Amino acid sequence: MVVSVIIPVRKGDTYSFSIHGAGEILQISEGTRSYARNLGAKQAKYSELLFLDSDMDISHIDLASLDSYNYEIATAYFITPHMEDWPITISQNFNALSSSPLSYYGGFMYMRKPVFDKVGPYAERFMEDVDYSTRASVMGYRINAFPFWVVHTRRFSGPSAHAAANAENFGWGLTSGSDII
């Protein structure tokens, strides 16, 4: 099968890493990140979807191989090399994904289009990836994890700073990490 890659980007930005094995790459700068993901899913030509944040480097992954895992919905482990505590981040990420079907990081989210259609669109709110994985799990889908890493390239000093930056970048109206509960 062939993958449609959907990447929300800020106006004027483009995804700057290589992507191997994609049938199409849709970079969408309209609306919020959720709106861009939902619009991309509507425009996608192929039955496999990969929702990818613009700061995720997947140049070492051949997307044509994703179908061989036979997952309906899956994410990947991620590494953030700029963080001082990145070995802890890796460990926490690995433990969360391996122990809970509800956990996933929305920066790399693969699913088959019928799953997206059944679960419905991403919610237009903060933490939309958590909301999506919860809805999918309640419907009986298991969130799988591919056995590889993606590289989260944005530099930040912790989850609150990252969340606040994303909120500001995508017009969510948050202005600082202290606004995040």
C-alpha positions as CSV (number, residue, x, y, z in Angstrom):
1,M,0.0,0.0,0.0
2,V,1.0,3.6,-0.4
3,V,1.1,6.3,2.3
4,S,-0.3,9.8,2.2
5,V,1.8,12.0,4.5
6,I,0.0,14.9,6.1
7,I,2.1,17.7,7.6
8,P,0.6,20.8,9.2
9,V,3.0,23.7,8.7
10,R,2.9,27.3,9.6
11,K,2.3,29.7,6.7
12,G,5.6,30.2,4.8
13,D,7.2,27.1,6.2
14,T,7.9,23.8,4.5
15,Y,8.9,20.4,5.8
16,S,12.7,20.3,5.4
17,F,13.6,16.6,5.8
18,S,13.7,13.8,3.2
19,I,10.7,11.4,3.1
20,H,11.2,8.0,1.5
21,G,8.4,5.8,0.2
22,A,5.5,8.2,0.4
23,G,2.8,8.2,-2.3
24,E,2.1,11.9,-1.7
25,I,3.1,14.6,0.8
26,L,0.5,17.1,1.8
27,Q,1.8,20.2,3.6
28,I,-1.1,22.2,4.8
29,S,-0.9,25.6,6.4
30,E,-4.6,26.4,6.8
31,G,-6.1,26.7,10.2
32,T,-5.1,24.9,13.4
33,R,-3.0,21.7,13.4
34,S,-6.2,19.7,13.9
35,Y,-7.9,21.5,11.0
36,A,-4.8,20.8,8.8
37,R,-4.8,17.1,9.7
38,N,-8.5,16.8,9.0
39,L,-8.2,18.6,5.7
40,G,-5.3,16.5,4.7
41,A,-7.2,13.3,5.5
42,K,-10.0,14.5,3.2
43,Q,-7.6,15.3,0.4
44,A,-5.5,12.1,0.8
45,K,-5.4,9.8,-2.3
46,Y,-4.2,6.7,-0.5
47,S,-5.7,4.4,2.2
48,E,-2.8,4.7,4.6
49,L,-2.3,8.1,6.4
50,L,0.7,9.4,8.3
51,F,0.1,12.5,10.3
52,L,3.5,14.1,10.8
53,D,4.6,17.2,12.7
54,S,6.9,19.5,10.7
55,D,9.7,19.1,13.2
56,M,9.9,15.3,13.0
57,D,12.9,13.9,11.0
58,I,11.9,10.5,9.5
59,S,14.6,10.6,6.7
60,H,15.9,7.2,7.9
61,I,12.5,5.4,7.5
62,D,11.1,3.9,4.3
63,L,7.4,4.6,4.6
64,A,6.7,1.9,2.0
65,S,7.5,-0.7,4.7
66,L,4.8,0.5,7.2
67,D,2.2,-1.7,5.7
68,S,4.2,-4.8,6.4
69,Y,3.5,-4.4,10.2
70,N,-0.3,-4.8,9.5
71,Y,-1.2,-2.2,12.1
72,E,-4.5,-0.3,11.8
73,I,-3.2,2.6,14.0
74,A,0.3,3.1,15.3
75,T,3.0,5.6,16.4
76,A,6.7,5.4,16.9
77,Y,9.2,6.0,19.7
78,F,10.7,9.5,19.5
79,I,14.0,11.0,20.6
80,T,14.6,14.7,21.2
81,P,18.4,15.0,21.0
82,H,18.5,18.7,22.1
83,M,17.1,18.1,25.5
84,E,19.5,17.8,28.4
85,D,17.6,14.8,29.7
86,W,17.0,13.0,26.4
87,P,18.0,9.6,27.7
88,I,15.2,10.0,30.3
89,T,12.8,11.1,27.6
90,I,13.6,8.0,25.6
91,S,13.0,5.8,28.6
92,Q,9.7,7.5,29.5
93,N,8.5,7.4,25.9
94,F,9.4,3.7,25.6
95,N,7.7,2.8,28.9
96,A,4.6,4.8,28.1
97,L,4.1,3.3,24.7
98,S,4.9,-0.3,25.7
99,S,2.6,-0.3,28.7
100,S,-0.5,1.6,27.6
101,P,-2.7,1.3,24.5
102,L,-3.8,4.8,25.2
103,S,-0.4,6.5,24.9
104,Y,0.9,8.0,21.7
105,Y,2.7,11.0,20.5
106,G,0.8,12.8,17.8
107,G,3.9,14.0,16.0
108,F,4.1,10.7,14.1
109,M,0.7,9.0,13.8
110,Y,0.0,6.3,11.2
111,M,-3.5,4.9,10.5
112,R,-5.5,3.3,7.8
113,K,-8.1,5.7,6.3
114,P,-11.1,3.5,7.4
115,V,-9.9,3.9,11.0
116,F,-9.7,7.7,10.6
117,D,-13.2,7.7,9.1
118,K,-14.6,5.6,11.9
119,V,-12.9,7.4,14.8
120,G,-13.7,10.7,13.2
121,P,-11.7,13.9,12.8
122,Y,-9.1,15.4,15.2
123,A,-10.8,17.7,17.8
124,E,-10.0,21.4,17.4
125,R,-8.5,21.7,20.9
126,F,-5.3,21.5,22.8
127,M,-4.0,17.9,23.4
128,E,-5.9,16.7,20.3
129,D,-3.6,13.7,20.0
130,V,-4.5,12.5,23.4
131,D,-8.2,13.0,22.7
132,Y,-7.8,11.1,19.4
133,S,-6.0,8.1,20.9
134,T,-8.6,7.9,23.7
135,R,-11.5,7.9,21.3
136,A,-9.7,5.2,19.2
137,S,-9.0,3.1,22.3
138,V,-12.6,3.4,23.5
139,M,-13.7,2.1,20.1
140,G,-11.5,-0.9,20.5
141,Y,-8.4,0.1,18.5
142,R,-5.0,-0.7,20.0
143,I,-2.4,2.0,19.5
144,N,0.7,0.0,18.3
145,A,4.3,1.3,18.3
146,F,6.6,0.7,15.3
147,P,10.0,-0.6,16.3
148,F,11.9,2.4,15.3
149,W,12.7,6.0,16.4
150,V,11.7,9.3,14.9
151,V,13.7,12.4,15.7
152,H,12.0,15.4,17.2
153,T,14.2,18.2,16.1
154,R,12.7,21.3,17.9
155,R,14.8,22.6,20.7
156,F,12.9,23.2,23.9
157,S,13.6,23.0,27.6
158,G,10.8,20.8,28.7
159,P,7.2,19.7,28.0
160,S,5.6,23.0,29.1
161,A,7.9,25.1,26.8
162,H,7.2,22.7,23.9
163,A,3.5,22.8,24.5
164,A,3.4,26.5,24.8
165,A,5.5,26.9,21.6
166,N,3.1,24.6,19.7
167,A,0.1,26.4,21.1
168,E,1.4,29.8,20.0
169,N,2.6,28.4,16.6
170,F,-0.9,27.0,15.8
171,G,-3.0,29.8,17.2
172,W,-4.2,28.1,20.4
173,G,-3.8,31.3,22.4
174,L,-1.6,30.0,25.1
175,T,1.3,32.3,25.9
176,S,3.5,30.5,28.4
177,G,4.2,27.1,29.9
178,S,2.5,28.2,33.1
179,D,-0.8,28.3,31.1
180,I,-0.6,24.5,30.6
181,I,-2.2,22.2,33.2
